[in-house]
């Protein structure tokens, strides 16, 4: 019985050593590149996929991307989907430039959808207060 346990112990040690001897190096993690992220989000705003557009618009607002203002204004004015216009308006108010706030204010008056007008009005009022 002792020989069997001794054999298993030797086998375990040998397997552990061979496993570490042939282990691969961990993959190199690339550094975070905010410029690349911003470019990818700008491409997402111009996508035909609604979920991607809304998500990209939201994140562009979170990072306060000045480069996104024109794309978000276009999305606010031209999109046929309420969700996209609402996401664009929210992001524009988060970015907070004068031009961005102006277009949200205009959407609060003239958008075809009552829901979008009401939310744009709330976003505008909160941006003026804050």
PyMOL commands that set and color helices and strands:
alter all, ss='L'
color gray80, all
select helices_A, chain A and resi 2-21+34-45+50-62+66-78+82-95+98-110+114-129
alter helices_A, ss='H'
color red, helices_A
deselect
rebuild
show_as cartoon
